[in-house]
Amino acid sequence: MTKQLWNAAVFEREKQDSDQFISLINRLSPEVNIRYTSFLLNDALECIQKPDLNLAFCNVHLLDGNIFEVLEQVGEPGFPLVFLAPDEHYALRAFRYHAFDYLIKPVSEKGLLDLMERLDVRSPLRELKPSRGADSAQQMKFNTIILKTAGMQHIVQVSDIVHLEGDGNYSTVNLISGEKIVVAKPLKHFEDILPARFFYRVHQSHIINLQYVKSVQNGDVQLIHLTNGDTAPLARRKKDPFLTWLDRHYLQM
């Protein structure tokens, strides 16, 4: 299989850290061409809007601020963002910008190779994003989803969806706030449009958001326990592929 060629940027706080990471990239991933490096917010803002860029490695902290200040100005850039951080503190905030991955520093050889394999095989977030020339209204729809009920349109942050339950041609969208919104759409509709990086159909009638998985119960009854206290059944035929997916997509600890 022909590998995807990447024109990448590295946004770091320290030149030493940038040099070490670029050396790792050059040694293990020749398909990645590091075209830009930035240590300051203004430089990163200019780089992230380059038309030839299709991948960015972002330390949360730059010399004069954090990368979220840049992302708040440009919105979703239209290509995979891989965050680099010393701990998990900013993980949820990173995922609100649809981070493709969030790697704990120092990045290991295995961690980088696994990342590049997943980028080559499938980049669902990149597929879902608008083109670089899209306006802010187009970009917003990839952060949010509109749920239509009788006489009402609910604008919902995708990252606030904990899980969805299907019942024929209807689906119940369960939000982290505790609100439940019933819409006249089958579960397959949401399976097709929600980012595969985070949402997994674990049962004929359930889709869960990876960010809210607390534990997986094995035994005669197989359940996924979610952080809001809800549970979702895990179909037996889904168990092995789901656990493999969970292992490959969760944060590298």
C-alpha positions in Angstrom: 0.0 0.0 0.0 1.3 3.4 -1.0 1.9 5.5 2.1 0.3 8.9 2.5 2.9 11.7 2.1 2.6 14.3 4.8 3.8 18.0 4.8 4.0 18.7 8.5 4.7 21.4 11.0 6.0 21.1 14.5 4.9 23.6 17.1 7.1 23.4 20.2 8.2 25.4 23.2 11.9 24.5 23.2 14.2 24.0 20.3 15.8 21.0 21.9 12.5 19.3 22.1 11.7 20.2 18.5 15.0 18.9 17.3 14.6 15.6 19.2 11.1 15.0 17.9 12.1 15.9 14.3 15.0 13.5 14.5 12.6 10.7 15.6 10.3 11.5 12.7 13.2 11.6 10.2 14.5 8.2 11.4 11.2 6.3 11.6 8.8 8.1 9.2 10.4 9.2 6.0 6.9 9.8 4.5 6.7 12.9 6.8 8.4 16.0 5.5 8.8 18.6 8.3 8.3 21.8 6.4 7.7 24.3 9.2 8.7 24.7 12.9 7.3 27.4 15.2 8.0 28.4 18.8 5.8 31.6 19.0 2.1 32.0 18.6 2.2 34.4 15.6 4.6 32.1 13.8 2.3 29.1 14.5 -0.7 31.1 13.3 1.0 31.8 10.0 2.2 28.2 9.6 -1.0 26.5 10.4 -2.7 28.4 7.5 -0.1 27.3 4.9 -1.9 25.7 1.9 0.5 22.8 1.6 0.2 21.8 5.2 -1.7 18.5 5.9 -0.4 17.5 9.4 0.7 19.3 12.6 2.4 18.2 15.8 1.5 20.7 18.5 2.9 21.1 22.0 0.2 22.5 24.1 2.6 25.2 25.3 4.6 27.6 23.1 7.1 30.2 24.3 4.5 33.0 24.6 1.2 31.1 25.1 -0.6 27.9 24.3 -1.7 26.5 21.0 -5.4 26.8 21.8 -5.0 30.6 21.3 -4.0 29.8 17.7 -6.8 27.3 17.2 -9.4 29.7 18.5 -8.5 32.0 15.7 -8.3 29.6 12.8 -10.9 27.0 14.0 -10.4 23.5 12.8 -7.5 23.6 10.3 -8.8 20.8 8.0 -6.1 18.3 8.7 -5.0 16.0 11.5 -3.7 17.6 14.7 -1.5 15.5 16.9 -0.9 17.0 20.4 2.3 16.5 22.3 2.0 17.1 26.1 3.8 16.0 29.3 0.6 14.8 30.9 -3.2 14.3 30.2 -4.3 17.7 31.6 -5.3 19.2 28.3 -6.6 16.1 26.7 -10.3 16.9 26.7 -9.7 20.4 25.5 -7.6 19.0 22.7 -10.3 16.6 21.6 -12.7 19.5 21.4 -10.6 20.6 18.4 -10.9 17.0 17.1 -7.3 16.1 17.8 -6.4 13.0 15.9 -4.2 11.9 18.8 -2.8 13.1 22.1 0.7 11.7 22.8 2.4 11.9 26.1 6.0 13.1 26.0 8.6 11.9 25.5 7.1 10.2 22.5 8.3 6.6 22.1 9.2 4.9 18.9 6.3 2.5 19.3 3.9 5.4 19.9 5.1 7.3 16.8 4.9 4.2 14.5 1.4 3.3 15.8 0.3 6.9 15.1 1.7 6.9 11.6 0.1 3.5 10.8 -3.3 4.9 11.9 -2.8 8.0 9.9 -2.0 6.0 6.8 -4.8 3.5 7.2 -7.5 6.0 8.0 -7.8 9.6 8.9 -11.5 10.0 9.7 -11.2 13.5 11.2 -9.5 14.7 8.1 -12.2 13.2 5.9 -14.9 14.9 7.9 -13.4 18.4 7.9 -14.2 21.1 5.4 -11.7 22.3 2.8 -9.1 24.8 3.7 -11.1 27.6 2.0 -14.3 26.9 3.9 -15.9 29.7 5.9 -16.4 29.7 9.6 -20.0 28.6 9.3 -18.9 25.5 7.5 -16.2 24.8 10.0 -18.7 25.1 12.9 -20.8 22.2 11.7 -17.8 19.9 12.4 -17.7 21.1 16.0 -21.4 20.9 16.4 -24.4 18.9 15.3 -28.0 20.1 14.8 -30.6 17.8 16.2 -34.1 18.5 14.9 -37.2 17.7 17.0 -40.8 18.8 16.7 -40.7 22.6 16.3 -37.1 22.8 17.7 -33.5 22.7 16.5 -30.9 21.9 19.1 -27.3 22.9 18.4 -25.2 20.4 20.3 -21.4 20.2 20.8 -20.3 16.8 19.4 -17.9 16.4 22.4 -20.9 16.7 24.8 -22.6 13.6 23.4 -22.0 10.7 25.8 -23.9 8.0 24.0 -26.8 7.3 21.6 -29.6 4.8 21.8 -31.4 3.6 18.8 -35.0 2.4 18.5 -36.0 1.7 14.9 -36.2 5.0 13.1 -35.6 7.0 16.3 -32.5 7.8 18.3 -32.0 9.2 21.8 -29.0 11.4 22.1 -27.7 11.5 25.7 -25.7 14.6 26.6 -23.2 15.1 29.4 -25.6 17.7 30.9 -28.1 14.9 31.5 -30.4 16.1 28.7 -31.9 13.5 26.4 -32.9 14.5 22.9 -35.1 12.1 20.8 -34.8 12.6 17.0 -36.4 10.9 14.1 -33.2 9.5 12.7 -32.0 5.9 12.8 -28.7 5.1 14.6 -27.0 4.4 11.3 -27.4 8.1 10.5 -25.2 9.1 13.4 -22.8 6.2 12.9 -22.1 7.7 9.4 -21.7 11.3 10.5 -20.0 11.2 13.9 -16.2 11.2 13.9 -15.0 7.5 14.0 -12.0 8.6 16.1 -14.3 8.9 19.1 -17.6 7.1 18.4 -18.1 3.4 18.3 -21.2 1.3 17.7 -20.9 -1.3 20.5 -24.4 -2.8 20.0 -27.2 -2.8 17.5 -28.9 -0.1 19.5 -26.0 1.8 21.1 -23.1 4.1 20.0 -20.7 5.3 22.7 -18.2 8.2 22.9 -14.8 7.0 23.8 -14.1 10.1 26.0 -16.8 9.0 28.5 -15.9 5.3 28.9 -15.2 4.5 32.5 -14.9 0.7 32.5 -15.8 -2.4 30.6 -17.6 -5.2 32.5 -16.9 -8.8 31.3 -18.8 -12.0 32.3 -22.2 -13.3 31.5 -23.4 -9.7 31.1 -21.1 -7.4 29.1 -21.6 -3.7 29.9 -19.7 -0.5 29.2 -19.9 1.9 32.2 -19.9 5.6 31.3 -18.6 8.4 33.4 -22.2 9.9 33.7 -23.4 6.8 35.4 -25.1 5.3 32.3 -24.3 1.9 30.9 -24.4 0.5 27.4 -24.5 -3.2 26.4 -21.5 -4.6 24.5 -22.6 -7.2 21.9 -20.6 -10.4 22.1 -19.6 -10.2 18.5 -18.4 -6.6 19.1 -16.3 -7.3 22.1 -13.0 -8.2 20.6 -13.0 -5.5 17.9 -14.2 -2.9 20.4 -11.4 -3.7 22.9 -8.8 -3.6 20.1 -10.2 -0.3 18.9 -10.2 1.0 22.5 -6.6 -0.1 23.0 -5.4 1.6 19.8 -7.4 4.8 20.1 -7.1 5.7 23.8 -4.4 7.9 25.2 -1.0 6.4 25.4 -0.4 6.1 29.1 
